Amino acid sequence: MPIATKGAVKNLTAGELKEIGAEIILGNTYHLWLRPGDGLIKRAGGLRKFMNWDGPILTDSGGFQIFSLGAKAKSKYGKSGVKITEEGVEFSDPLNGEKYFMPPEKSMDIQLNLGSDIVMVLDECPPYPCSRDYAKKSMERTTRWAVRCKKYLEAHTDSKNRPLLFAIVQGSVYEDLRKESAKQLTKIGFDGYAIGGVAVGEPREKMSEILGWVLPLLPEDKPRYLMGLGKPEEVVKAVEAGIDMFDCVIPTREGRHGRLFLRKSKLQIQNIKFQTKAETQISKSKIKIKEEFFYETINIGNEKYKEDFLPIDKNCDCYTCRNYSRAYLRHLFNVGEPLAARLASIHNLKFYLDLMKELRCG
């Protein structure tokens, strides 16, 4: 899912997203609540109409931003204002210091005003490292908040117009807590399940461990979403493990800095079929590849591209590769032309979306 945190994927229009094959985008409850406000967006007809996007939208609950941006508010105003209680979380806006309070019910209300198709429960995203005792209390609170989110959503929507609700598995790097979180949430029952807290500073190798603990406990017939990752090889490994959905800033962030992704080889995919507990035949993909060899990253600002008039990737059919050379893109970056970030982001997002299509279809 390309990330439209504040109602736009950086440097791209909704039409350009459609052209490169995006089917769903991610908006952020925290940022859109603060600016321009969910009430304004509702009056505009919802986020979809507001940003002229005609596809599905998933919105993050805002929990991660509340905690991650607390440090920014602290450095600017002397305190982050982040205070967690059973009722919800209080925090300060890092731009002006204004205080806000978000209980789980408020997160649901904001996301309903945004018109989201998939809404996320409000969760507490514990920092890394943290003690097991802290992680346990945080995980248990996340479960209780998830129950409140579900009750509020069911009470304020009818079954025909209700968005899908995804829960978020937490528990830091502790195996027993991760497993307990997954068991508690699946017992309550949600439309999908996300795995959070895997991109908050912990060693990258922990991701595969956490997936190994959690995925066997999550329903195979419900979407499984790995939040905030990742690099192309991490996506491939996670799909092999059983993940269905991803979001990450890497494609556009790397593009803005002139780092571009190029495919070197196709994945070797073997489709297999198995029976779920519901006796429904499901097709899954088994990837057989040394993940580090299927792509490379180039820095387009390097001198060697000064007179390279080839496209970024001769096998890519994105707008950038069809129309511009490496030399031209290098020139744009070197003179600080904003078009550079736009063209690079188009290419990198197309790389990621094509990778997901290949993983999905073989």
SVG drawing of the C-alpha trace seen along z (x, -y; Angstrom):
<svg xmlns="http://www.w3.org/2000/svg" viewBox="-27 -26 59 55">
<polyline fill="none" stroke="black" stroke-width="0.4" points="0.0,0.0 1.5,-3.3 1.5,-5.7 -0.7,-8.8 -0.1,-9.8 -1.5,-13.3 -3.9,-12.7 -1.3,-12.4 1.5,-10.0 4.5,-12.4 4.9,-14.0 2.3,-11.8 -1.3,-12.4 -4.1,-9.9 -4.1,-9.4 -0.4,-8.5 -1.0,-6.0 -3.7,-4.3 -1.4,-4.3 1.4,-2.4 -1.1,0.2 -1.9,-0.9 -5.1,0.7 -5.3,-0.6 -3.6,-3.4 -2.9,-4.1 -3.9,-7.3 -3.1,-8.3 -5.6,-9.0 -3.2,-11.0 -2.0,-13.4 -5.4,-13.9 -7.1,-14.6 -4.6,-17.3 -4.6,-18.8 -7.0,-19.6 -9.3,-17.8 -11.6,-14.8 -14.7,-17.0 -13.6,-19.0 -12.7,-15.9 -16.1,-14.4 -17.8,-17.6 -15.8,-17.2 -17.3,-13.8 -14.6,-11.7 -10.9,-11.2 -11.5,-9.4 -13.3,-12.4 -11.1,-14.9 -7.9,-13.6 -9.7,-12.4 -8.8,-8.7 -11.4,-6.2 -9.9,-3.0 -10.0,-1.5 -8.3,-3.3 -6.9,-1.8 -6.2,-4.2 -3.7,-3.6 -5.2,-4.3 -2.5,-6.9 -1.1,-5.0 2.4,-4.6 2.6,-8.3 1.5,-9.4 4.4,-7.6 7.0,-8.1 6.4,-11.8 6.4,-12.3 10.2,-12.7 9.8,-15.5 7.4,-17.4 9.7,-16.9 12.7,-18.4 10.6,-21.4 8.4,-22.1 10.3,-20.4 7.8,-17.5 6.1,-15.1 2.8,-15.2 2.4,-11.5 0.5,-10.0 -1.1,-6.6 -4.0,-5.6 -6.6,-2.9 -9.0,-5.5 -6.6,-6.4 -3.6,-8.5 -2.9,-12.2 -0.2,-13.8 1.1,-17.1 1.1,-18.3 4.8,-18.5 4.1,-21.5 2.4,-23.8 2.3,-22.0 -1.5,-21.8 -2.7,-18.9 -5.0,-16.2 -6.6,-13.1 -7.4,-10.0 -9.4,-7.1 -10.0,-4.1 -13.5,-5.3 -12.2,-8.6 -9.8,-6.8 -12.8,-4.9 -14.9,-8.0 -12.1,-9.8 -11.7,-6.9 -15.4,-6.7 -15.4,-10.4 -12.5,-9.8 -14.6,-7.2 -12.0,-4.4 -12.6,-1.0 -10.3,0.7 -9.8,-0.8 -7.2,0.2 -7.7,0.5 -5.9,-1.9 -2.9,-0.1 0.0,-1.0 3.3,-0.6 5.9,0.2 9.5,-1.1 12.5,1.1 14.0,2.1 11.5,2.4 11.1,4.8 8.9,7.8 6.7,6.4 6.1,3.2 5.5,5.2 3.0,7.4 1.0,4.4 1.1,2.7 -0.1,5.8 -3.0,6.4 -4.0,2.8 -3.9,3.1 -6.3,6.1 -8.7,4.2 -8.6,1.2 -9.3,3.5 -12.5,4.7 -13.6,1.1 -12.9,0.3 -15.0,3.2 -17.9,2.4 -17.9,-1.3 -17.7,-0.4 -20.6,2.1 -22.7,-0.4 -22.2,-3.3 -22.5,-1.5 -24.8,1.0 -23.5,4.3 -24.0,3.3 -21.9,0.1 -19.4,1.0 -15.7,0.8 -13.4,3.8 -11.7,3.7 -8.2,5.0 -6.6,5.8 -2.9,5.4 -0.7,8.1 1.8,6.6 4.1,8.0 7.5,6.6 10.2,9.3 8.8,11.7 7.6,14.9 5.0,15.8 3.5,12.3 3.3,12.3 1.5,15.6 -0.8,14.6 -1.7,11.4 -2.5,13.4 -4.7,15.8 -6.6,13.1 -7.3,11.1 -8.4,14.1 -10.7,15.2 -12.4,11.8 -12.7,12.0 -11.7,9.3 -11.8,8.9 -8.0,9.0 -4.9,9.1 -1.8,6.8 1.5,7.4 2.8,4.2 5.9,3.1 8.4,4.7 9.9,1.5 10.6,-0.4 14.4,0.1 14.6,3.8 17.2,5.9 15.9,6.8 16.4,10.5 13.8,10.3 11.1,10.0 11.4,13.5 11.2,14.8 8.1,12.8 6.4,14.0 7.3,17.6 5.6,17.2 2.5,15.3 1.5,16.5 0.6,20.1 -1.9,18.6 -3.7,16.3 -6.5,17.4 -5.4,18.4 -8.6,17.1 -8.2,13.6 -5.8,10.9 -2.5,10.7 -0.8,7.4 2.8,6.6 3.0,2.9 5.8,0.6 8.0,3.0 10.0,3.3 12.9,3.7 12.2,5.8 13.9,8.9 12.0,8.5 8.7,8.4 9.6,11.6 10.5,13.4 7.4,12.2 5.1,13.3 6.8,16.7 6.0,16.8 2.3,16.0 1.9,12.2 -0.6,10.7 -0.3,6.9 2.4,4.3 3.0,0.6 6.3,-1.2 7.8,-4.7 10.9,-3.1 9.9,-3.4 9.1,-7.2 11.7,-8.1 14.5,-6.3 13.3,-7.9 13.5,-11.4 17.1,-10.7 18.0,-9.4 18.2,-5.8 16.4,-3.6 15.4,0.1 16.3,2.3 15.2,5.8 18.0,8.3 15.9,11.5 12.4,12.8 11.4,14.7 11.1,18.5 7.6,19.1 5.9,22.5 2.1,22.3 0.9,24.8 -2.6,25.6 -3.7,26.6 -6.9,26.9 -7.7,24.4 -9.7,25.3 -12.8,24.1 -12.0,26.8 -11.6,24.0 -9.0,24.6 -6.4,21.8 -3.6,21.1 -0.4,20.0 3.0,19.2 6.3,20.8 9.3,18.7 12.6,20.3 15.3,17.7 18.3,16.1 16.5,12.9 19.5,10.6 20.2,11.3 16.9,10.4 17.3,6.6 19.9,3.9 19.8,0.3 21.7,-2.5 22.4,-6.0 21.5,-8.0 23.6,-11.0 26.8,-9.1 29.2,-10.5 29.0,-7.3 25.4,-8.2 26.2,-11.6 26.2,-10.4 24.1,-7.3 21.1,-7.8 19.5,-4.4 16.3,-4.3 16.6,-3.6 15.5,0.0 15.1,1.3 12.6,3.9 10.4,1.4 7.4,-0.2 6.7,-3.0 6.2,-6.5 9.7,-7.5 11.5,-4.6 9.4,-5.1 10.3,-8.7 13.5,-9.7 17.2,-8.6 19.4,-8.1 21.5,-11.1 18.4,-13.3 17.3,-12.1 20.8,-12.6 20.8,-16.2 17.5,-16.9 18.8,-15.7 22.0,-17.6 20.3,-20.9 17.6,-20.4 14.7,-20.2 11.6,-18.9 10.6,-16.8 13.4,-14.5 11.7,-13.2 8.4,-12.8 10.0,-10.7 12.1,-8.6 9.1,-7.9 7.0,-6.8 9.6,-4.3 10.3,-3.0 6.6,-2.5 6.1,-0.7 9.0,1.6 7.3,2.5 3.8,2.9 5.2,5.1 7.0,7.2 3.8,7.7 1.9,8.6 4.6,11.2 4.3,12.6 0.5,12.7 0.2,14.1 3.4,16.0"/>
</svg>
